[in-house]
Amino acid sequence: MSISEELFARAQELIPGGVNSPVRAFRSVGRSPFYTASAEGCRLRTVDGAELIDYVLTWGPAIFGHNDAEIRAAVSSAVERGLGFGTNGPAEVRMAELIRQCVPVVEKVRMTNSGTEATMSAVRLARGFTGRSKIVKFAGCFHGHVDSLLVKAGSGALTFGNPDSAGVTPGVAADTLVLEYNDAAGAEEIFAKFEEEIAAVILEPYPGNVGLLLPEPGFLEKLRELCTQHGAVLIFDEVMTGFRLSLQGTMGLHPVRPDLVCLGKIIGGGLPVGAFGGRADIMDRLAPLGPVYQAGTFCGHPVSLAAGIAALEKLLRDNPYPQLERAGRCIRDAVTTAAEEKGMPLRFHQCGSMFTFFFSEKPVRNYRAVLASDPEPFRKIFREALDAGVFLPPSPYESAFLSTAHDARAVEKTVEVLTAAIAKC
Ligand SMILES: *Cc1c(COP(=O)(O)O)cnc(C)c1O
């Protein structure tokens, strides 16, 4: 038994499923999970002594790779000043300035402890602002484990959502309307039917939690138009894409602007964080100015913010996005060519430092198509790659991430490993 296997056996006695977040159990790739001893740059070192080139990157935050020296120094000096204040601290003002400077539409911003808290609070705020109940979400878009957002199922454009998770009551789910991503006509129908009942439309503008999906021309524009026309709040959940695809998140790549935006992951520099912000007239409905309550013991925590500020200042200074795009394309081109040679129906979706590959004869434009794709080749490639020292996301339905620490040598090795794994399929 390896040390990882021994730890996982003990963990399963103590922690449900052995894990503190389900995907870490590796169930959808048919492997026992490894345990990480330490992480540096683009590599994880397991407790069994293996070195893995990491494409999970703590699920997105580590855009400079693991344990970045500048972020670590900022954290150390914050820790010297105290482990938390419970009062206001200067880092909160600096972080708000940085977010407003970079992210269009953010006039005011609130910090939370996680992306889940950000989306939960943004939805509550939208409901409080509009005085309406219903929200529209898109199948396959993940917004953390908020009750009203753990709803995705139901075929057809106008179905009421069924809860995805036990413990979410039908009453809560009934106010969540679910559409397929890229379904502009469905959005028109739903607004025609519910008109002035819809408080908000929330989506990942470039969904990254079903693998990576990309918006078709006119789709986001249609959502913007409908929300404006009917007085609903458009919420972009950019917890994953914010500061990853560009300094403006998806808004650096696409002209559509939401009313509110949710952030997390990268803005914590590796520590737990979230934020939501947007139009001042909406944000000012929050307590203590307005009637919508939102709070938190650790919100705006000085150590998380020190890490996040260091990360954002480094992104502003270095502009790593062209370099990340080149690395993403290099992997895309190599994997696409290998699959073509093998005659495999590969669909490689890549945007900057995010990528996913699906095995599907048809284009993958929504959640239904993701579920219809063949997960088996990915599972095989995952296992082959892991044995060869490359750690892809342990699920066919998660986006992979690149960091600036993935240097030419790491990318070259990854290309070798992935093309060999595809050849073996
Ligand atoms: C990760 C993620 C969340 C949840 O953030 P947590 O910090 O894990 O609560 C919400 N939305 C999106 C798009 C995410 O990728």
The ligand as a Gaussian input file, in Angstrom:
#p B3LYP/6-31G(d) Opt

LIG

0 1
 C      -15.194000      27.728000      -7.791000
 C      -16.407000      28.399000      -8.259000
 C      -17.391000      28.850000      -7.367000
 C      -17.352000      28.557000      -5.899000
 O      -16.280000      29.137000      -5.257000
 P      -15.819000      28.548000      -3.826000
 O      -14.735000      29.475000      -3.398000
 O      -15.374000      27.145000      -4.090000
 O      -17.022000      28.584000      -2.955000
 C      -18.449000      29.576000      -7.875000
 N      -18.550000      29.828000      -9.183000
 C      -17.641000      29.398000     -10.073000
 C      -17.791000      29.757000     -11.506000
 C      -16.549000      28.657000      -9.641000
 O      -15.660000      28.213000     -10.542000

